[in-house]
Amino acid sequence: MQRSSYDTAAALLPLVGGPGNVTSVAHCMTRLRLGIAARERVDAEAVRAVPGVLGVVTDGDTLQVVIGPGAVVAVTAEFEKLLDAAATAHRGPDDDRPGDFGSGAPLPGGSGGASPRRAPKGRGELREQPRRTRTRGRRPDHDAADLAARGAELKAARARRNATPVKTALRRIADVFVPLIPALIGCGVLAGLGGLLVNAGWLPWLTPALAAVASGFMALISVFVGYNTAKVFGGTPVLGGAVAAVVVYPGVAKVTAFGVALAPGQGGVLGALAAALLAVGVERWCRGRVPDALDVLLTPTVTVLVAGLATLYGLMYAAGLVSSAIGTAANWLLATTGPLAGLVLGGLFLPLVMLGLHQALIPIHTTLIQQQGYTVLLPLLAMAGAGQVGAALAVYARLRHDTQLRTTIRSALPAGLLGVGEPLIYGVSLPLGRPFLTACAGGAAGGAFVGFFAVLGDRVGATAIGPSGWALFPLLTGNRGPALAAAIYAGGLLTGYAVGFLATYAGFSGAGSPGDPSPRRSG
């Protein structure tokens, strides 16, 4: 019987420390992303053991629970409902503050007596207060409690040290772009369909409408980036969107910066990101200095004025240079070192996925799509999934008596063929250890194959980001048309499958043998 989304969410909530320990809830294509107040209250091993959970990635104060495509949307919705229900049930009769949990009713998935109370710590911030336990006939062991509290503090301090500024910045940038992926996918598929219809000469009355629908979002993507940037970094979202809208406003063509007339869209998403970040900084500065009576009037005005002028006379020009450099570097890399570049990118992408850092590449993909109409990097990175599929097939062939593992592979393989790698990573290759490395080898081989054709002048690109594996075929295009691009990409997939399979099959003796139903798994 298939486990429901509610059951999964209800099982996860107490294991991540209860509602009081969850500061934010979001999801990407495969992962439930939870902001965690106290990481020591999370039982990661128990979370990993919940049916339906494919893996757990801890990144600073963010817990990423790998659930898989489709299912993660439903689980996230149920998880948010449980948080809302807990907030309502635990709010006192005289307390109108949302999300301030009291001690009355039991938590979903837990007991009322074990729920921590929350007290105000400052503006918009809450801290946990430990519940005092009455003892009868014995003196509580204060020394042990103090040691335990000190140990928890040291563990939390170590977690904060591990949350390096670079990783925190990458995670926040990913939070800006991840919500845009569904629109990028939908518009990319429509753009690819429209291109096929134009090349075939079919439905000429429909293709202009398809082009308008597919291009509308990309024309205004800078506004969405600005809105999300302000939201993620603690500003007013609409102010971030307003400042970013300057980047795409047609009237900027009348503005001259550094002796050069600006072009609408110059700087792209990078310019919008920088403009919104500046707007957040200006807004914070105003909030701390403008009197409350004038705040509603002066703060938005000063924010839009200062950030908007700085965008026009500095950020658009600088971001345009950076964006052009990214496009030039990508083309040069493939044209001169294609096989080597493909080998490195295809071989290292699986570790990036495992660590959750692959989302940081989204701004680069988006910049290339804005400039060239497609990103040449995604087809190379997609080869990592091919190596993963090949490795999983080799494990399936080798471990004929491991019924449980073979069942896992059968259930995860369709998602792997469509480019969703987490089920195979966390369910098969990573627990076994060596197959993860041989999967990387398969990805490197597939990337080198695609990169070889780039040296010959045949670039393969994707008009949108998100899909991979077989699901990327509708989005493929290139400098010599979609048909050749699809053929080269298919050859890369087959190379990745073959090398991943052969490398895993040949080197699998360290992880198990055909007659060993219990292969040795690495921690």
C-alpha positions in Angstrom: 0.0 0.0 0.0 1.4 3.4 -1.0 2.1 5.7 1.8 0.1 8.9 1.6 1.6 12.4 1.6 0.0 13.2 4.9 1.5 10.1 6.5 5.0 11.1 5.3 4.6 14.7 6.5 3.2 13.7 9.9 6.1 11.3 10.4 8.6 14.0 9.5 7.3 16.8 11.7 8.3 15.4 15.1 11.6 14.1 13.8 12.7 17.5 12.7 12.1 18.9 16.2 8.4 19.7 15.9 6.7 22.9 14.7 8.7 25.1 17.0 11.9 24.1 15.3 10.8 24.8 11.7 11.5 28.4 10.6 10.6 28.1 6.9 9.2 25.5 4.4 10.0 25.4 0.7 10.6 22.8 -2.0 12.4 22.4 -5.3 11.8 19.7 -7.9 12.8 16.8 -5.6 13.5 18.1 -2.1 11.6 19.4 0.9 13.7 22.3 2.2 13.2 23.2 5.9 14.7 26.1 7.8 15.8 24.7 11.2 16.2 26.7 14.4 18.1 24.1 16.4 19.8 21.4 14.3 20.6 19.3 17.4 16.8 18.6 17.7 16.7 16.9 14.3 17.0 13.1 14.2 18.5 12.8 10.7 18.8 9.0 10.8 15.1 8.7 11.7 14.2 11.1 9.0 16.2 9.1 6.5 14.3 5.9 7.6 10.9 7.3 7.0 9.2 5.5 4.1 9.2 7.7 1.0 12.3 9.6 2.0 15.2 9.0 -0.4 17.9 10.9 1.5 18.8 13.7 3.8 21.2 16.6 3.2 22.1 19.0 6.0 23.4 22.4 4.9 23.9 24.8 7.8 20.4 25.7 9.2 18.6 24.1 6.2 17.5 20.5 6.2 16.9 19.1 2.7 14.7 16.0 2.7 14.9 14.2 -0.7 11.4 12.9 -1.6 11.4 12.8 -5.4 9.5 14.6 -8.2 5.8 15.1 -7.9 5.6 13.6 -4.4 7.6 16.5 -2.9 4.9 19.0 -3.9 2.1 17.0 -2.1 4.3 16.3 1.0 5.2 20.0 1.3 1.5 21.0 1.1 0.6 18.5 3.9 3.6 19.6 6.0 2.5 23.3 5.8 -1.0 22.3 6.7 0.3 20.5 9.8 2.3 23.5 10.8 -0.8 25.7 10.4 -2.9 23.3 12.4 -0.2 23.2 15.2 -0.1 27.0 15.3 -3.9 27.2 15.7 -4.1 24.4 18.2 -1.3 25.7 20.4 -2.3 29.4 20.4 -3.6 30.4 23.8 -7.1 31.8 24.2 -5.8 35.3 24.8 -2.9 35.1 22.3 -3.5 36.4 18.8 0.1 35.9 17.6 0.3 33.4 14.8 2.8 30.6 15.1 3.4 31.1 18.9 2.9 27.6 20.2 1.7 27.2 23.8 1.4 24.0 25.8 -2.3 23.0 25.5 -3.0 20.5 22.7 -0.8 17.8 21.4 1.3 18.3 18.3 0.7 16.3 15.2 2.9 13.3 15.4 3.9 14.0 18.9 2.6 14.5 22.5 1.5 17.7 24.1 3.6 17.3 27.2 6.8 17.2 25.1 6.2 20.4 23.1 8.5 23.3 23.9 7.1 26.7 24.7 8.1 29.7 22.7 8.6 33.2 24.0 9.4 36.4 22.2 13.1 37.0 21.7 12.9 40.1 19.6 11.2 41.5 16.6 10.1 38.6 14.4 12.3 36.1 16.3 11.4 33.4 18.7 13.4 31.3 21.1 12.8 28.0 22.7 12.2 27.8 26.5 12.8 24.4 28.1 9.9 23.0 30.0 10.5 22.6 33.7 9.8 19.1 35.1 8.7 18.6 38.6 10.4 15.9 40.6 9.1 14.2 43.7 11.4 12.7 46.3 14.7 13.5 44.6 16.8 16.4 43.7 17.2 17.1 40.0 20.7 16.6 38.6 21.5 20.2 37.8 25.1 19.4 36.8 24.0 16.8 34.2 21.4 19.3 32.8 24.0 22.0 32.6 26.4 19.7 30.8 23.7 18.7 28.4 22.8 22.3 27.7 26.5 23.2 27.2 26.9 20.3 24.8 23.9 21.4 22.8 25.4 24.9 22.7 28.7 23.6 21.4 27.0 21.5 18.8 25.0 24.5 17.6 28.1 26.7 17.5 29.8 24.1 15.4 26.9 24.0 13.0 27.0 27.8 12.7 30.7 27.6 11.9 30.1 25.0 9.2 27.5 27.4 7.6 30.2 29.3 5.8 29.3 32.6 4.1 29.9 31.1 0.7 27.5 28.2 1.2 25.0 30.5 2.8 25.2 32.9 -0.1 24.8 30.0 -2.6 21.9 28.6 -0.8 20.1 32.0 -0.8 20.8 32.6 -4.5 19.4 29.2 -5.2 16.3 30.2 -3.2 15.8 33.1 -5.5 15.9 31.1 -8.7 14.4 27.7 -7.7 10.8 29.0 -7.7 11.2 30.2 -11.3 12.0 26.7 -12.6 8.4 25.6 -13.4 7.9 28.7 -15.6 11.2 28.2 -17.3 10.3 24.6 -18.1 6.8 25.4 -19.4 8.0 28.3 -21.5 11.0 26.3 -22.7 8.9 23.4 -23.9 6.6 25.8 -25.7 9.6 27.5 -27.3 10.9 24.2 -28.5 7.5 23.2 -29.9 7.2 26.5 -31.7 10.6 26.1 -33.2 9.7 22.6 -34.5 6.5 23.9 -36.1 8.3 26.8 -37.7 11.0 24.5 -39.2 8.3 22.1 -40.5 6.1 24.9 -41.8 3.1 23.6 -39.9 0.3 25.7 -38.3 1.7 29.1 -39.3 -1.3 30.8 -37.8 -0.4 29.3 -34.3 3.3 29.8 -34.2 3.2 33.6 -33.5 0.9 33.0 -30.5 3.2 30.2 -29.2 6.2 32.5 -29.5 4.4 35.2 -27.5 3.3 32.8 -24.8 6.8 31.3 -24.6 8.7 34.6 -24.6 6.6 36.6 -22.3 8.1 35.2 -19.1 11.7 35.4 -20.3 11.1 39.1 -21.3 10.1 39.9 -17.7 12.2 37.3 -15.8 14.3 40.1 -14.3 11.3 41.4 -12.5 10.6 38.0 -10.9 14.2 37.7 -9.9 14.1 41.1 -8.2 10.9 40.2 -6.4 12.3 36.9 -5.1 15.7 38.4 -4.2 14.1 41.0 -1.9 11.9 38.3 -0.4 14.8 36.0 0.3 17.1 38.7 1.7 14.6 40.3 4.0 13.3 43.3 2.0 9.9 44.2 0.6 9.4 42.0 -2.4 7.5 44.5 -4.5 10.3 47.1 -4.1 12.8 44.6 -5.3 10.6 43.9 -8.3 10.1 47.6 -9.0 13.9 48.3 -9.1 14.6 45.2 -11.2 11.9 46.3 -13.7 14.3 49.2 -14.6 16.5 46.6 -16.3 13.9 45.6 -18.8 12.1 48.9 -19.3 12.4 50.0 -23.0 13.0 53.6 -22.0 16.5 52.8 -20.7 17.7 53.1 -24.3 17.6 56.9 -23.8 20.0 56.6 -20.9 23.8 56.8 -21.4 26.2 55.3 -18.9 30.0 55.4 -19.3 29.5 57.0 -22.7 27.5 54.1 -24.0 23.7 54.0 -24.5 22.1 51.3 -22.4 20.0 48.5 -24.0 16.8 47.1 -22.4 17.6 43.9 -20.6 21.3 44.7 -20.4 22.8 42.8 -17.5 19.9 40.4 -17.4 19.1 38.4 -14.3 22.5 39.3 -12.8 21.7 43.0 -13.0 18.3 42.4 -11.5 19.8 40.4 -8.7 22.3 43.1 -7.9 19.6 45.9 -8.2 17.3 44.1 -5.8 20.1 43.4 -3.3 21.0 47.1 -3.3 17.3 47.9 -2.8 17.2 45.7 0.3 20.2 47.5 1.7 18.8 50.9 1.1 15.4 49.9 2.5 17.0 48.6 5.7 19.0 51.8 6.1 15.9 53.9 5.8 13.9 51.8 8.2 16.3 52.5 11.0 16.4 56.2 10.4 13.2 57.5 9.0 10.5 58.4 11.6 7.5 56.1 11.7 5.1 58.8 10.6 7.1 59.3 7.4 8.2 55.7 6.8 5.4 54.7 4.5 6.1 57.7 2.2 9.9 58.2 2.3 11.3 54.6 2.6 9.8 53.2 -0.7 10.6 56.5 -2.5 14.2 56.6 -1.4 14.6 52.9 -2.0 13.4 53.0 -5.6 15.2 56.3 -6.4 18.6 55.4 -5.0 18.6 51.8 -6.2 17.1 52.7 -9.5 19.6 55.4 -10.3 22.5 53.1 -9.2 21.1 50.4 -11.5 21.0 52.7 -14.5 24.4 54.4 -14.0 26.4 51.4 -12.7 24.9 48.0 -12.2 23.4 47.5 -15.6 26.7 48.3 -17.3 28.7 46.2 -14.9 26.3 43.2 -15.0 26.2 43.4 -18.8 30.0 43.0 -18.8 29.8 40.0 -16.5 26.9 38.4 -18.5 28.9 38.8 -21.7 31.9 37.3 -20.1 29.9 34.3 -18.9 28.6 33.7 -22.5 32.1 34.2 -24.0 33.7 31.9 -21.5 31.2 29.1 -22.0 31.6 29.2 -25.7 35.4 29.4 -25.5 35.5 26.5 -23.0 33.6 24.2 -25.3 35.3 25.3 -28.5 38.8 24.8 -27.2 38.7 22.2 -24.4 35.3 20.5 -25.2 36.1 16.9 -24.2 38.0 18.0 -21.1 35.3 20.4 -20.1 32.6 17.8 -20.6 34.6 15.2 -18.7 35.0 17.5 -15.7 31.5 18.9 -15.7 29.8 15.5 -16.3 32.0 13.8 -13.7 31.6 16.3 -10.9 27.9 17.0 -11.2 26.7 14.1 -9.1 28.6 15.3 -6.0 27.1 18.7 -6.5 23.6 17.2 -6.6 24.4 15.2 -3.5 25.4 18.3 -1.6 22.5 20.4 -3.0 24.9 22.9 -4.6 23.8 22.3 -8.1 21.1 25.0 -7.7 23.8 27.6 -7.6 24.3 27.1 -11.4 20.8 28.3 -12.2 21.9 32.0 -12.6 24.5 30.9 -15.1 22.1 28.8 -17.1 19.5 31.6 -17.0 22.1 34.2 -18.2 23.1 31.9 -21.1 19.4 31.4 -22.1 18.8 35.1 -22.1 21.9 35.7 -24.3 22.0 32.9 -26.7 18.5 31.3 -26.5 19.9 28.1 -24.8 22.4 27.0 -22.2 25.3 24.8 -23.5 26.2 23.6 -20.0 23.0 21.7 -19.1 23.4 18.9 -21.7 26.9 18.3 -20.4 25.8 18.2 -16.8 22.9 15.9 -17.7 25.4 13.2 -18.6 25.9 12.6 -14.8 22.4 11.1 -14.7 23.3 8.7 -17.6 26.3 7.4 -15.6 24.0 6.9 -12.6 21.5 4.9 -14.6 24.3 2.7 -16.1 25.7 2.1 -12.6 22.3 1.2 -11.2 21.7 -1.3 -14.1 25.1 -2.9 -13.3 24.1 -3.3 -9.6 20.8 -4.8 -10.7 22.6 -7.3 -12.9 25.2 -8.2 -10.3 23.2 -8.5 -7.2 20.5 -10.9 -8.4 19.7 -12.2 -5.0 19.3 -8.9 -3.2 15.5 -8.6 -3.7 15.2 -5.4 -1.7 17.9 -3.5 -3.6 16.6 -4.7 -7.0 13.1 -3.5 -6.0 14.6 -0.1 -5.1 16.3 0.1 -8.5 13.2 -0.9 -10.4 11.2 1.8 -8.7 13.9 4.5 -9.0 15.0 3.8 -12.5 12.1 5.5 -14.4 12.9 8.7 -12.5 16.6 8.3 -13.3 15.9 7.9 -17.0 14.0 11.2 -16.8 17.0 12.9 -15.2 15.9 12.9 -11.5 19.0 11.4 -9.9 18.3 11.6 -6.1 16.3 8.3 -5.9 19.2 6.3 -7.4 21.9 8.4 -5.6 20.5 7.9 -2.1 18.8 4.6 -2.6 21.5 2.7 -4.5 24.9 4.1 -5.5 25.8 6.2 -2.5 25.0 3.5 0.2 27.1 1.0 -1.8 30.0 3.5 -2.1 31.9 2.4 -5.1 29.0 2.5 -7.6 28.7 6.2 -6.9 32.3 6.7 -8.2 31.7 4.6 -11.2 28.5 6.5 -11.9 30.6 9.7 -11.9 33.0 8.0 -14.4 30.0 7.3 -16.7 28.9 10.9 -16.5 32.4 12.1 -17.3 32.5 9.9 -20.4 29.1 11.1 -21.6 30.2 14.7 -21.0 33.4 14.2 -23.0 31.4 12.7 -25.9 29.2 15.8 -26.1 32.1 18.1 -25.6 34.0 16.5 -28.5 31.3 17.6 -30.9 31.5 21.1 -29.5 35.1 21.3 -30.6 34.0 20.3 -34.0 31.6 23.3 -34.0 28.4 21.4 -33.1 27.0 22.9 -29.9 24.2 21.3 -28.0 22.0 23.5 -25.8 18.8 23.5 -23.8 16.2 26.2 -24.1 15.2 25.8 -20.4 16.5 24.3 -17.2 15.0 21.7 -14.9 14.5 18.6 -16.9 17.3 16.2 -17.7 17.8 12.7 -19.1 15.1 11.8 -21.7 12.9 14.6 -20.5 15.5 17.1 -22.0 14.9 16.0 -25.6 11.9 18.5 -26.2 14.1 21.3 -25.0 17.2 20.6 -27.1 18.5 22.9 -29.8 21.9 24.1 -31.1 23.8 26.2 -33.5 23.0 23.6 -36.3 19.4 22.8 -35.4 17.5 20.6 -32.9 17.8 17.4 -34.9 21.6 17.2 -34.8 21.6 18.4 -31.2 19.3 15.6 -30.2 21.4 13.0 -32.0 24.6 14.2 -30.2 22.8 14.3 -26.9 21.5 10.7 -27.5 25.0 9.6 -28.2 26.2 11.1 -25.0 23.5 9.4 -23.0 24.3 6.0 -24.5 28.0 6.6 -23.7 27.2 7.4 -20.2 25.0 4.4 -19.8 27.6 2.1 -21.2 30.6 3.4 -19.3 28.7 3.6 -16.1 27.5 0.0 -16.5 30.8 -1.4 -17.5 32.8 0.4 -14.8 30.4 -0.6 -12.1 30.1 -4.2 -13.3 33.8 -4.7 -13.6 34.7 -3.0 -10.3 31.9 -4.3 -8.2 33.8 -7.1 -6.4 34.6 -4.7 -3.5 30.9 -4.0 -2.9 29.5 -7.5 -3.4 29.4 -10.4 -5.8 26.7 -12.0 -7.8 26.1 -14.6 -5.2 26.3 -12.3 -2.2 22.8 -11.2 -1.3 24.1 -8.7 1.3 26.7 -6.4 -0.3 28.9 -4.4 1.9 27.6 -0.8 2.2 29.5 2.2 3.2 28.2 4.6 5.8 
